[in-house]
């Protein structure tokens, strides 16, 4: 959170919102008052396809990285 100068408000940018269903990712954007009150808009979704693409890209990068030979002692 970022405090807004000259006010008792903090800016909330894509703070994660806890949900009871772990399938969903929910984030809010808005302001938080000094007493803890929040004015915000929450957006979210399950993002299954995006998570799957990212997971596959990470797996591919991890596999590619493990194929790289370790530097030899002479090179070090």
Secondary structure, DSSP 8 states (H G I E B T S, - for coil): -EE-TTSSEEEEEEEEE--S-TT-EEEEEEEEETTS-EEEEEEEE--HHHHHHHHHHHHHHHHHHHHS----TTT-
